[in-house]
Amino acid sequence: WIETVPIRDASSSTRNSVHPA
């Protein structure tokens, strides 16, 4: 789920996957 919906769920998915800060 981290490298699956990084741009689609850039609302909160990316924050918890790519940008946890």
Order of alpha helices (4+ residues) and beta strands (2+ residues): alpha
